[in-house]
């Protein structure tokens, strides 16, 4: 019996495991390994942090669903991979061989790169996990009761900027509704060279759009920011110029701070010789396969994608949910080709499409392809974005429950925005 193992039960892992189970023969086992038995819809975390969702609304217990589709499920995580022998060991000591291994583990949060950062051992909040978002909601409630300065942003080396914009703009909208905005000075602090850069060199007129939105809402911003450390109630930030030299030093007081960290690869994955780059992200070829280990594929945030450009403060390239689904479909089609004895031919469309809710409206960033020159380079704003993100949430939770492998493509969102998709 052949076996394909999928590591990770997030957006990428659930997409690929269902699609493989649907398309591979019944005598080819498709197994899922994850740390824990829950699926978390991460894009909804900003809503959880602001009380628009509860944890229970964005988390699913996976066991009954994967059991229904005859997918063996180990919830102890991966402890070690012997890539040369095509074997792995799980956290509970079990060992499994594989014919194909699909890595969708997501990132490890590297708060330790900045002293005082993070919700566990530091002074800042996070929306990177649902439990972080729950704790952020508690901090938000305390802020409403005792208003004071707020700082939101992304640390140097971060690659996922959309949630930071989404959080600060949604928070600002909420504070206005509660009539306490006038007592909450707000500052956006980012490693990006300008607001709206998004790790993509800007998308359409995103710079002007975000600057306008911040001005309209009375939000100050600091770019090219290198955060040196946090103390209780104070953020210490160096603002660099284009040469990478320190122009200003800021010591910003805060009642509440929320910062997105840089990412790195999960330890058991990063430990495999020649599989990853120095940060622990999986190196893949144009078919989403490891150049060193032909049995291993990878999709999602765990994949190594180089920065788009050199910036005074390091920023990474984002991987959106739409890009991840393209990667997973690519992997499935290429595994099917290999099983038929054919050459792989499917390549992902690495397009960037980000939906950022802002409470009373939303912004969409569309870069097709991700790297310039682009066929489509557009940023738009309106209530339709807010509705589109709600629709994506409902779609994906339905997908996990029903076991459907049908991917959601960019064309549906582009159609809603009135954009014609180009190849």
C-alpha positions in Angstrom: 0.0 0.0 0.0 1.2 3.5 -0.9 1.0 6.3 1.6 1.0 10.1 1.3 1.4 12.0 4.6 0.3 15.6 4.9 1.8 17.6 7.9 -0.3 20.5 9.1 -4.0 21.0 9.3 -4.3 24.7 8.4 -5.5 26.3 5.2 -2.9 24.4 3.1 -3.0 21.1 4.8 -6.8 20.7 4.8 -7.0 21.7 1.1 -4.4 19.2 0.0 -5.5 16.3 2.2 -9.1 16.4 1.0 -8.1 16.8 -2.6 -5.6 14.0 -2.5 -8.1 11.7 -0.7 -10.7 12.5 -3.4 -8.4 11.9 -6.4 -6.0 9.1 -5.3 -7.1 5.5 -5.5 -8.7 4.1 -2.3 -5.7 1.7 -1.8 -3.4 4.7 -1.5 -3.5 5.9 2.1 -3.7 9.7 2.7 -2.7 10.5 6.3 -2.9 13.7 8.2 -0.5 14.7 11.1 -1.0 17.8 13.1 -0.1 19.3 16.5 -3.6 19.0 18.1 -6.9 18.0 16.7 -8.3 21.4 15.8 -8.5 23.4 12.6 -8.1 27.2 13.2 -9.3 29.7 10.6 -6.4 32.1 11.1 -7.7 35.0 8.9 -10.6 35.5 11.4 -8.2 36.2 14.3 -8.5 40.0 14.0 -12.2 39.6 14.5 -11.7 37.4 17.5 -9.3 40.0 19.0 -12.0 42.7 18.7 -14.9 40.6 19.9 -16.5 40.2 16.4 -16.0 36.4 16.7 -15.5 34.0 19.5 -12.9 31.3 19.5 -15.5 28.6 19.1 -16.8 30.2 15.9 -13.4 30.0 14.1 -12.2 26.6 15.4 -13.3 23.2 14.4 -12.6 19.8 16.0 -11.3 17.8 13.0 -11.5 14.3 14.2 -15.1 13.5 13.1 -14.6 15.1 9.7 -11.3 13.3 8.7 -12.7 10.1 10.1 -15.7 10.4 7.9 -13.5 10.6 4.9 -11.2 7.7 6.0 -8.2 9.8 6.6 -5.9 8.5 9.4 -5.2 11.4 11.8 -2.3 11.7 14.3 -2.5 14.7 16.6 0.9 14.5 18.3 2.8 16.4 15.6 6.1 15.4 13.9 9.1 15.0 16.0 11.7 13.8 13.4 12.0 13.3 9.6 14.4 10.9 8.0 14.1 12.2 4.5 16.6 9.8 3.0 14.7 6.8 4.3 11.3 8.4 3.6 10.2 7.8 7.3 9.1 10.1 10.1 8.4 9.8 13.8 5.5 11.5 15.5 5.4 13.1 19.0 3.8 10.0 20.5 6.7 7.8 19.2 4.9 6.2 16.3 6.9 5.8 13.0 5.5 5.9 9.5 7.0 5.5 6.0 5.7 7.6 3.2 5.8 7.6 -0.6 5.1 11.3 -0.7 5.3 13.9 2.1 3.5 17.2 1.9 4.6 19.8 4.4 2.1 22.5 5.3 3.2 23.2 8.8 3.0 27.0 8.7 5.5 29.1 10.6 7.0 29.3 14.1 6.5 32.8 15.6 9.9 34.4 16.2 9.0 36.9 18.9 12.4 36.2 20.6 14.1 38.3 17.9 13.0 41.4 19.8 13.4 41.5 23.6 10.0 42.1 25.3 7.9 41.2 22.3 5.1 38.7 22.4 2.1 37.9 24.6 3.7 35.0 26.5 7.0 36.5 27.7 6.7 40.1 26.6 4.6 43.2 26.7 2.8 43.1 23.2 -0.3 41.4 22.0 -0.6 39.2 18.9 -3.3 37.9 16.5 -1.1 35.2 15.0 -3.0 32.4 16.8 -6.5 32.2 18.1 -5.3 31.9 21.7 -3.3 35.1 21.1 -6.4 36.7 19.7 -8.4 35.8 22.7 -5.8 37.4 25.0 -5.7 40.4 22.7 -9.5 40.8 23.2 -9.0 40.9 26.9 -6.4 43.7 26.4 -8.9 45.5 24.1 -11.6 45.4 26.7 -9.1 46.9 29.2 -8.2 49.6 26.7 -11.9 50.6 26.4 -12.2 50.8 30.2 -9.0 52.7 30.5 -8.1 54.5 27.2 -4.5 55.4 26.3 -2.0 55.2 23.5 -2.0 52.3 21.1 0.8 51.1 18.9 0.2 48.5 16.1 2.7 47.2 13.6 5.1 44.6 12.3 8.6 43.9 13.5 11.7 43.7 11.2 11.8 40.6 9.2 8.0 40.2 9.2 6.4 39.1 6.0 2.6 39.2 6.7 1.6 42.9 6.9 -2.1 42.7 6.0 -3.4 41.7 9.4 -1.6 44.6 11.0 -3.4 47.1 8.8 -6.6 45.2 9.2 -6.3 45.2 13.0 -5.4 48.9 13.5 -8.1 50.1 11.1 -10.8 47.8 12.6 -9.7 48.8 16.1 -10.0 52.5 15.2 -13.5 51.9 13.8 -14.6 50.1 17.0 -13.2 52.8 19.2 -15.1 55.5 17.3 -18.4 53.5 17.7 -17.7 53.3 21.5 -17.0 57.0 21.7 -13.5 56.6 23.2 -11.4 57.2 20.0 -10.6 60.7 21.2 -8.7 59.3 24.2 -6.7 56.8 22.2 -3.7 58.2 20.2 -2.8 55.6 17.6 0.5 54.9 15.8 1.4 52.4 13.1 5.0 51.2 13.3 6.3 49.1 10.4 9.5 47.7 8.9 8.1 48.5 5.5 9.8 51.4 3.6 6.3 53.0 3.3 2.8 52.3 4.3 1.0 50.1 1.8 4.3 48.4 0.7 2.9 45.0 2.0 6.2 43.2 1.3 5.2 43.5 -2.4 6.8 46.8 -3.4 3.3 48.3 -3.2 0.2 47.2 -5.0 -1.5 49.6 -7.4 -1.9 52.9 -5.5 -1.7 51.3 -2.1 0.8 53.8 -0.7 -1.4 56.8 -1.4 -4.6 54.9 -0.4 -3.2 53.8 3.0 -1.6 57.2 3.7 -5.0 58.9 3.0 -6.8 56.4 5.2 -4.4 56.9 8.1 -4.7 60.7 7.8 -8.5 60.5 7.6 -8.5 58.5 10.8 -5.9 60.4 12.7 -3.4 57.5 12.8 0.3 58.5 12.8 2.9 56.1 11.2 6.6 55.3 11.3 8.2 53.4 8.5 11.7 51.8 8.1 11.3 51.0 11.8 13.6 48.7 13.6 12.3 47.9 17.0 15.1 47.3 19.5 13.1 46.3 22.5 9.9 46.7 24.5 9.5 47.5 28.1 6.3 47.5 30.1 4.4 50.4 28.5 7.2 51.7 26.2 8.4 50.7 22.7 12.0 51.6 21.7 12.2 52.1 18.0 14.9 53.2 15.6 13.8 54.9 12.3 16.3 54.2 9.5 17.0 56.2 6.4 17.5 54.8 2.9 21.1 54.1 3.7 20.2 51.9 6.6 21.4 54.5 9.1 19.5 55.6 12.2 17.8 58.9 11.6 15.5 59.0 14.7 15.1 57.2 18.0 11.5 56.9 19.2 10.5 55.9 22.7 6.7 55.4 22.4 4.5 55.0 25.4 1.6 52.6 25.0 -1.4 51.3 26.9 -1.8 48.5 24.4 0.5 47.3 21.6 0.0 44.6 19.0 2.9 43.6 16.8 3.3 40.9 14.1 6.6 39.0 14.5 9.0 37.6 11.9 8.5 33.9 11.0 10.8 31.0 10.9 10.4 27.3 10.0 9.1 24.6 12.4 12.1 22.9 14.2 11.6 19.3 12.9 11.3 20.6 9.4 14.3 22.9 9.7 16.4 20.1 11.1 16.2 18.0 7.8 19.6 18.4 6.0 19.4 20.5 2.8 15.6 20.8 2.9 15.4 24.4 4.1 17.0 27.8 3.9 18.7 29.2 7.0 15.4 30.4 8.4 13.9 27.0 8.2 11.6 27.5 5.2 11.3 24.7 2.7 13.1 25.2 -0.6 11.0 24.1 -3.5 11.3 24.1 -7.3 8.7 25.3 -9.8 6.5 22.3 -9.1 6.4 22.8 -5.3 8.8 19.9 -4.8 12.1 19.8 -2.9 15.1 19.8 -5.3 16.9 17.5 -3.0 14.2 15.1 -1.8 11.8 14.2 -4.8 9.3 12.6 -2.4 8.8 15.9 -0.5 6.4 18.7 -1.5 5.6 21.9 0.5 2.9 24.6 0.4 2.0 27.7 2.4 3.9 29.9 4.8 6.5 27.2 5.4 7.8 27.6 1.8 10.8 29.7 1.1 10.0 32.7 -1.1 12.8 35.4 -1.4 12.0 39.0 -0.6 10.8 41.1 -3.5 13.4 43.8 -3.0 16.1 45.0 -0.7 14.8 47.5 1.9 16.6 49.5 4.7 14.8 47.3 7.3 14.3 43.6 6.2 10.8 42.6 5.1 9.6 39.3 3.8 7.2 38.3 1.0 3.7 37.4 2.1 1.8 34.2 1.2 -1.9 34.7 1.1 -4.6 32.1 1.3 -5.3 32.3 -2.4 -1.6 31.7 -3.2 -1.6 28.7 -0.8 -4.6 27.1 -2.5 -2.8 27.4 -5.8 0.3 25.7 -4.3 -1.8 22.8 -2.9 -3.6 22.2 -6.2 -0.2 22.2 -7.9 1.1 19.6 -5.5 -2.0 17.3 -6.0 -1.8 17.5 -9.8 1.9 16.7 -9.8 1.5 13.8 -7.4 -1.2 12.4 -9.7 1.1 12.8 -12.7 3.9 10.9 -10.9 1.5 8.2 -9.9 0.6 7.8 -13.6 4.3 7.6 -14.6 4.1 11.0 -16.3 6.2 14.1 -16.0 5.1 16.8 -13.7 3.6 19.8 -15.6 1.6 21.9 -13.1 3.0 25.1 -11.7 1.4 27.4 -9.2 0.1 30.9 -10.1 1.8 32.9 -7.4 -0.6 35.7 -7.3 -1.0 38.0 -4.2 -4.6 38.7 -3.2 -5.2 40.1 0.2 -8.6 41.0 1.7 -8.3 43.4 4.7 -11.4 44.2 6.7 -11.5 47.7 8.3 -14.6 47.4 10.4 -16.8 49.7 8.4 -15.4 48.7 5.0 -12.4 46.9 3.6 -9.4 47.0 1.2 -8.4 44.5 -1.4 -4.8 44.3 -2.8 -4.4 42.4 -6.1 -1.0 41.6 -7.6 -1.1 39.2 -10.6 1.6 37.9 -10.5 3.1 38.7 -7.2 6.4 40.0 -8.6 6.5 43.0 -11.1 6.0 43.4 -14.0 2.3 42.5 -13.3 -0.6 41.9 -15.5 -2.9 43.3 -12.8 -1.7 45.7 -10.1 -4.7 47.1 -8.2 -5.9 48.2 -4.8 -9.6 49.0 -4.1 -11.7 49.8 -1.1 -15.4 49.3 -0.2 -17.9 47.4 1.8 -17.8 44.6 -0.8 -14.3 43.6 0.6 -15.8 43.2 4.1 -18.5 40.9 2.6 -16.0 39.0 0.5 -13.9 38.1 3.6 -17.0 36.9 5.4 -17.8 34.8 2.4 -14.3 33.3 2.3 -14.5 32.5 6.0 -17.9 30.7 5.5 -16.6 28.9 2.4 -13.5 27.5 4.1 -15.2 26.4 7.3 -17.9 24.7 5.1 -15.0 23.1 3.0 -13.4 21.6 6.2 -16.7 20.2 7.4 -17.9 18.8 4.0 -14.5 17.5 2.8 -14.8 19.3 -0.5 -11.6 19.9 -2.4 -12.9 22.5 -4.8 -10.5 25.4 -4.6 -11.6 29.1 -4.5 -9.8 30.9 -7.2 -8.9 34.6 -7.5 -11.4 35.0 -10.4 -14.4 35.1 -8.0 -13.0 38.0 -6.0 -11.7 39.7 -9.1 -15.1 39.5 -10.6 -16.6 41.1 -7.5 -14.1 43.9 -7.9 -14.8 44.3 -11.7 -11.3 43.2 -12.7 -10.7 40.9 -15.6 -8.2 38.2 -14.8 -5.3 37.8 -17.1 -3.0 34.7 -17.4 
